[in-house]
Amino acid sequence: MDISLSHVEYRYQAKTPFERIAIQDVSIDIPSGTYMALIGHTGSGKSTVLQHLNALLQPTKGIVKIGDREIKSRQKNKSLKPVRQKVGIVFQFPEHQLFEETVEKDIIFGPMNFGVSEEEARKRARLALKHVGLGEEILTKSPFDLSGGQMRRVAIAGVLAMEPEVIVLDEPTAGLDPRGRKEIMDMFYSLHKERGLSTILVTHSMEDAARYADQIVIMQQGMVIKKGTPEEIFSDPIDLMKMGLDVPEVVRFQLMLEEKIGTHLGQIYLSIEELSMAVASLVSGGVRS
């Protein structure tokens, strides 16, 4: 499912003394099957954009197109349920949204709310648990008896059970240790590939943006200021750092190495393996400054 935002503006508390512009003139194209990372400082407008992706918010100006559905400002947009079924959002700390007495009831709640039969919802629950790396034996357990990591996976399974075509991840690894973060991110990447999902990752982690995304959008003060592939975005790390944004550790290491040896490697490398090969080539005489 393709999603596009065309010159979108959103104002909180519009036409009141407390009105403020959250995003303005935002245009982003997300073709079906894309893995896009949306990055920027707190308050840059990322979360506001996120909520337009399944019509939780509707633009005060511009057009949001989700599949074949157009959502415009100053227009009554009825029956948005099908849109919200196709675009699943995993919010920060999704485990805080668990509320049912068993894991199964929590997972099937969403699909049944969208009209799926109980029998089909139960099948989806078992499949979703498998996708998030949990066994069927926890279906009858209370979600509140699980570990924090298991609770998060159950909450994610609830989103997957709705069988979305697009999945939006809002800082999905917040609060996890490095191992847990990598496990969750690898899981989402596998789902992205296996199901052909469009994936939108809202993150502060430049490591995750560089490792998983094929497109990156940078936001600042409610506007899109830069977009491109990871290679294009990180090709000028000094510019990013001037904006107050971080860069992947491997890029920082490359800059320090180049300064120390007084030689430029010719391009920015986004993995330690690629950087190691470039340095080895330099040492053997294959790269000149």
N, C-alpha and C positions, 0 to 999 in steps of 0.2 A: 504493500500500500504506500503510495507516494503521499508526502505531506509537504506543503509549502506555506510560508508566511510571506505576504506581499505588502510592504510598507505598513506594517502593523504598529499601532500605538495603543497603549493601555494606560488609563488614568485611574488610580484608586480614589474613591470617594469623589467621583466627578460631579461637578456643579455644586460643590459645597466649599466652605472656607478652608477645608482640610485637603482639597484636591492636590494631588501630586502625580507627575508623570513617572511611571515605572519603566516603560520602554517606549522608544519612538523610532519610526522609520526602519523597523526591523524586517529585513527580507532574507529568508533562508529557504533553500530547497533541500529536501531530504528524499532522494529517490528510494524506491523500494529496495530493501536489502542492504542499505547503507549502515555503517557503524559510525556515528558522528559523536564527537565529544564537544560539549559546550562548557567553556571555561571562562573564568573571570573572578574578580574579587567579590566578596560578600556585598550585596547591594547593587551589583552590576546589571541585574535584570534577568539572570539565568532562571530563577524559580518562576518568575512571571511568564517567561517564554514557555517553560515546561508546562504550565497549567493551560496554555492555549493549545497544546498538542492534542488534548482530548476534550477540549471545549469546557473545561472547568471554569476558565475565564473566557470571555468573548471580547473581541477587540473594540475599542472605542473609535478606532480608525483602521482602515485597511481590510485585508481579506485573509482568512486562514482557510486553506483547502486541505481537507483530510479525505483521501481517496477521491470519490466523486462528489463529496459534500462540501459546499462552500459556506463558510460562516462569516457574515459581514456585520459591520457596525450598523446601528440603527435599523436592525432587521430582526424580527422575531424568529428565533431559531428553535423550532419545535422538534420533538422526538430525537433527542441527541443520544438516546440509549445505544443504538447500533454503533455510533462512533466510539462511545466509551467502552463498548465491549471489544472493539478491535484495537484500541490503544490502551495497554495496561501500564499503570504507573507504580513503580516501587519507590515509595518515599523513604526519607531518612528514618532509621530505626523502625522498619515496618512491623517489627514484633510488638510495638506498642498498640497496633491496631487489632491484635488478636482479642477475641472476646467470647467465643463459644466454649462449651464445656468439654468438647473433644476436638482433637486435631481434624478428624474427618468433617465434622460439622462446620468447622471454620473454613476448610478448603472448599466445600461444596456450596457455601453461602453465596458467593459471587456468581457462579454459573447458574444456580437456581433462580437468583434474583433477575437474571437475564432470560429466564424462560426455559432453561435446560431441564430435562426430566431428572428426577432424583437418581434413577438408575444410571443414566449417562453421566451425571455429575460425580457419582461414586467411582465410575471407571476413570474419569478424568483425574480424580483425586489420587488414585493409585499411581497413574502414569506420571502426574506432576511430582509426587514424592520421589519416584525413581529418578526423575530428571534432576532433582535437587540433592540427590545422594542420601535419601532417608528410606528406611524400610517400612513395609506396610504394618509392622507390629505396633507402630506408634499411633495408628489411626484412632484407636480407642482411648488413648491417653489424653489427659488434660494438657493443653499447650503450655500451661503454667507450671507443669512438672518437668518440662524439658530444660536443657541448658540454653543459654542465651543464643549460641550459634544455631542450635536446632530450631529455636523459636523463629529466628530470622529466616531460615530455610522454609519453614512451614508457611510463613507469611508470603514468601516468594512463590511457593507452590500454589497458594490461593490465587495469585495473579495469573500464573501459567495455566491454571485449570480453566480460565475463561478463553483460552486459546487465542490470545491476541496476535495480530499481524505485526504490531509495533510494540516494543517495550521501552519504556522511559525509566531510566535509573537515576534517582536523585541522591547522590552521594551514598551508594548502596553499601559501602564498606565502612561507614562512619562507626568509630568505636571498636573496630576489630584490630587484632594484632596483625603483624605483617603476614604471618602464615594464613590466618583466616581471611585476610583481604585478598591474597593471591588465589585461594581456593574459590572464593565467591566470584572474583573477576574471571577466572578461567572457566567456571561453570557457565556464566553468562555468555562468554565468547563461544563456548561449545554449542549452546542453545542457538546463538545467532547464526552459526554456520549450519547446524543440523536442520533447523526449522526455516532458514532463510528469512529470519526476522529483521525488520528495520530496528536498529538499536540506537537510542540517544542516551548518552552518558553525561550527566551533569556532575562535574568533579572539580576538586582543587588539585588533584594529583596529576602532575605533568607526566609522571612515569606511566600511569594508566592510559592517559591520552595518547602518548607516543606508542605504547605497546599494542593497544587494541584497536584504536580508531583508524578509519581510512580517510575521514574528514574531520577537521577541527574548526570550530567557530569561537572567536574570542570576543567577549562583551565587556564594555566599560561604560559606566554612567548611562545605562539603558540603551546603548547603541552597539551594533556590530561594528567592530573596528578592524577585524582581520579574519579571513577564512581561507582555508586551503588544506592540502594534504599535510600530514605530520612533517614530512621532509621540507615542504615550503614554509610551514609555520616556524619550525626550529632552525631554519637556515640562517636566521639573524638573531641569535640568542641575546646579543647585547641589547638589541631593540626591545626584546621582551622584558629583560631585566630593568631597563629604563622605565617601563610601564609598571614596575613593581611586581611583575609576574615571575614565578619560578621557572626553571627549565629542568629537564631530566638530569639525574646525577651523572649519567654517562656524558652528556653534553658539557656539564661543568668540568668534569675530569678532562675532556678533550681540550677545552679552553686553557686550563691550567698547564696541561702537557705542552700545548703549542707555545705558550708563553715561555715555559722552561727551556724548550729545545730551540726556540726561535724559528720555528718552521710551521707553516700552515699545511694541513693535510688535504686541502682542496675542497672538502665538503664536510658537512656535519653528519656524524654517525649516531644512530638512535639505539644501537645495541652494543653491548660490550664485545660481542663476537666480531661484529663488523669493524669496530674500532681496533681490536687486537690485530685483525688481518691487515688493516691499513698501516698500523705501526710496524708490523713485521715486514711489510712490503717496503716501508721507508728504510728500515734498518738494512734490508738486503739491497737497497739502491733502486727500488722500483718506483719511488715517489720522490719528486723534487719540489722544493719550495718555489 
